[in-house]
Amino acid sequence: MRISRPVRIGLQLLVSGAIIAYLLWQIDVGRTVDLIRSSNGWDLLGAYVIFLSTTWVMAWRWQALLAAKGIQEPLSWLTKLYFIGYAASQVLPTSVGGDAVRITAHARRRPEAKSNAAAAVLMERVLGSTGTVVLVAIGLVLAIGRYDHIALLFWLELAFILGIAALFVLLFSRRANAWLQARESTRLLARAFQSVWLALHSYRDKPAVLGIVLAVTLGIQVARIMSLWLCGEAVGLDLSPLVYVILGPLLFLVMMVPFTINGLGVREAFFIAFLGRFDVSADAAFATGFLFYAVTIAASIPGGFILLWESLRPPRPAQPVDPSGARVP
């Protein structure tokens, strides 16, 4: 049975509210508020600057994947769409909601290249997940002999690696593609998304582009892990950055689970559960998670202003597109 959108959003809000209510019952609210109010503003500013600057780099990454498909777009326009996606993600399930907004906006701009444009965003997400798994593996290897109480994370990492490996096989294996087309149970699904599937599949012929984008993704994620560390420093946590190298990628993966609106509740619960393994109080862990959420909200504000501005100005006439994909003045 298909669940309507209002019902689905209502259920996600209910789950978020239940988790937040449970967490507030577990912590000392007064102490947590004091930690947030007395947090170091310079640390938070540093975390915010990291978010803004890496957004530009993420737009460049998207531009590179589009260019590999012969689609040339100005970096300023792609950066603007990224900020709009951030704003949309605050009211949609997880960060994937922002991806849908970017795909839709790009399809309106280039209806003749919808499949390739959607494939670029989806490939960006695949490479982002791959980079996250790589960073988790690096963090866990560095943690061997230093932290003996995170053995469970090795099994989680193994599960993520197997999942990413299976995804790459489905995307890039010609045999897997033929097998899906041949099976009755998956044939209709494969045909329904055939154009996007083929556009994704063709990236196997662009290994240099994928390698560069993956390397850039790793750099972006390392920078954002440092923003997590700064949020912890802001509330007075004295933890090695290595702890956040392990925490950050796992958090990025957890935030993709579409149980709640923008990960609300799940994020804070993860901070408490993870940092508690390093003798961090639930109050301080919740405060760290809340400040990180506040930084992400602040990073979405430019997108909100862009949406407001575009809703107020008169619509621009559509520009023709020549066969090469360039806009005609």
N, C-alpha and C positions, 0 to 999 in steps of 0.2 A: 504493500500500500504506500502510495506516494504522500509524503508529509508536505503540507503547504508551507510556503515561505514564512508567513506570520507565526504559524505554530512552531516551526523549527527555530526561529529567532527567539520566541518565547521560552522554549525549552532550554536554549543555550543561556539565556538570561537567568533562568531558574537555577541551572547548574552553577553558573558563576556566583549567583547570590548565595547559594547553599555553601559553596566552598569558602567564600569570603566570610560568611557568618561563622563557620566552624573555626577558621583561622583567627578571627577576632576573639573568639571564646578562648583560644589557646594562648594568646599573648596578653601582655600587660599593655593595654591601649594607651594609657597615659605615658608610660615609659617610651613606647614606640613613637608617639607624637613628639615627645621631647627630643628624641634622637633625630627625627626628621627636621624639626625646627632649628636645631643647633648644628645641622650638617654644614660642612665646609662649602661655601659658595664657589670658590675657585676650582675645587675638584669637579663640581657639577658643571661649571662652565666648560672645563676641559672635555668632559664627557659629551657635552652638547656640540662643541666644535668638531669633535671626532665624527659625530653622527652626520652633521651637515656636510663636512668635507668628503666623507666616504659615499654620500649620496651622489655626488658628482662623478666619482669613480665608478659607481655602479651603473650610472647612465652611460658612461663610456663603454663599459662591458657590454651593455645591451646594444650600443651602437656597433660594436665590433661583430656581434653575432648577426645583426641585420645586414651589415656590409658583406658578410660572407655569403648572404643570399642575394646580393646585388641590390639591396635596398639602402639607399643613402638618406640619412636623416640628420638634421642639425642637432648637435649635442645639447644646445639650449632647450630645444623642444622636448627632447627625451628626458632631460633633467626635470623640466616642469611636470611632465607626466609622472615621474617618480615621486615627486612631492605630492601630487594629487593622489597617487596610489597610497601613500602614507596616510593621508587624511581619510581616505575611504576605509583603510584597514582598521581605523578606530571604531567603526560601527559594523564591520563585516567580520565573519569568522576567520580568524588568524590572518597571517600575512598573505595567504593565497588570495584573499579577497581583493587586495591591491593589484595582484597580477591580472585578475579578471578585468579590472577597471582599465589597466594599461592595454590589454588586448583589445577591448571594445573601442577605446579611443583611437588606437592605431588602425583598426578595421574601418572606422569612419573616415579616416584620412586616406587610406589606401585600400579601398574595397577590392581592387584587383589583385592584391597580394595578401589576403587575409590569412591563408594557410601558413605562408612563410613567416608572417609577422607573429602569429600565434606560436609557431614552432620556436622562434627566437626567444620568446618569453619563457616557454616551457623548458627549453634547453638551459636557459639561465638558471631556472629553479633546480634542474637536475644537477648542474655543475655546482650550484650553491650547496646542495645536500652532500655532494661528493666531497667538497672542500671541508664541510663540517665534520664528516666522518673521518677524514684524514687528520684534522686537528685533534679530534678526540683520541685517535690512536696515538698521535705524537704525545699528547698530554699524559695518557696512561702509561706509555713507555717511560717517560721522564719521571713518573710518580713511583715506579717500581723501586722498592727499598726505602722510600721516603714516607709513603702513606700506605699502611697495611690494612686500613679499614674501608677500602673502596673496591674490594674484589668483585662485588656484584656489578660494578660498572664495566668490568671486562666482558661479562656476558651480554650486557646491553650493547656494547660496542660491536661484539661479534654479530649480534642480530642485525644491527644497522648495516654492517659491512655486507652481510649476506643479502639484505634487502636491496642495497644499492647495486651489488653485482648482478642480481636478478633483473633489475630495471635496465641496466646497460645491455644485458643479453637481449631483452625484449626490444630495446630501441635499435640496436645496431647489428644484431645477428640476422643474416639473410635467411637462415634456416628457421629461426624462430618466427620471422615474418611469414614465411611460407606455411609454417605449421598453424599459425593463427588463422590464416586465410583459408586453410583446408578444413578446419574443424567447424562443424555446424553450429556449435554453441557460441563460438567467438566470431564467426564470419560476418554476421550482421553488424556487430560492434566495430569490427575492423573496417568494414566498408563505410560505416557512418563517419568514421574519423580518418578515412583513408588519406585525404589530401594533407591533413596535419601530420599524420603518421609518416607519410612519405617524405614530407618536409623535414621532420625530425630525423628520419632514417638517413637522409642525404648528408647530414653532418658528419657521418663516418668518413666522408671524403675530405673533411677539413680538419685533420688532426692538429695542424699547427695553430689554427685559430682556437680550437678547444683547449690546447695546452696553455696558450697565453691567457685565455679567459679564466682557466682554473687557477693559474698562478696569481692573477689579479684578485680572484675571489679569496684565496688564502690570505693575501695581504689585507683585504677589506675586513675579513673576519678577525684577524689578529688585532687590527686597530679597534674593532668594536669590543673585543674582549678587554682591551685596555680601558674602554669606557665603563665596562662592568667593574673593573678593579677600582677605578676612580670613584664610582658610586659607593663601593665598600669603604674606601678610604674616607669618603665624606662623612660617614657615620662612625669613624674611628676603628674600623676593623684592621687588625694587624695580621694580614695574611699574605703569603707569597703570591706573586702574580701567577705562579704555576697552578695554584688552586683554581684560578679563574680560567686558565687555559683548559682545564678539565670541565669546569662548570659551563663556560660559555657555549661551546659547541653542542653540548647536551641540551642546554636551554633553547638554543636555536631550533633543534629538532623537535623538542617538546612543544614549542610554540606553534608548530605547523599542524598539530592535532586539532581538528575542528570541533572540539567539544564545547567551547565557550566563545563569547565575543572577544576577539583580539587577545585570546589567552588569559582573560581576566580570571583571577583565582588560581588557575593552574600555574601561572608564573610565580605567584607569591608562595604557593605550596611547595613548588620545586626549590625555591631559595631556602625555605625553612628546612626541608628534608635534606638538601645537599650540604648547606653550610653547617647544619647541626652536627654533621660527621666531623667537623673541624672545631668543635667546641664553641661555636658561635650561638649565642642565645637566639631564641625564636623572635624576640623583639628586634634585635639588630638585623637578623636575616630578613624579616618582613620589611623593615625600614629600607634595607638595601634594594630589595625587589621593588618597593614602591618608588624609590628615587629613580631607578632604571626605567620604570614605566613612565615617570614624569618626564624624563629626558626624551623618550620616544614620542610622547604626546607633544612636547615642545617642538620636536623635529617635524611634526605633521602640521604645525601652525602655518608655515608658508604655503602648503598645499591648500589649506582652508581659505587663505586670502586669495589665492589664485582662482579657486572655484567661485568665490564671491565676486571677484572682479569680472570673470568671464560671464557670470550670470547677469551682471548689470550692464555691460557694454552691448551695443547692437551686434547681431550676428554678422560675420563676414561672409561675402559670397564665396562659394566653392571655387577653388582654383583648378584649372584643367591639368592633367598629368599626361606628358608625352610617353611614348612606348618605352623609353629608357628609364622612366621612373622619376624624371626631374620635373619640378614644378614650372609651369609656363608663366612668365611674368605678366 
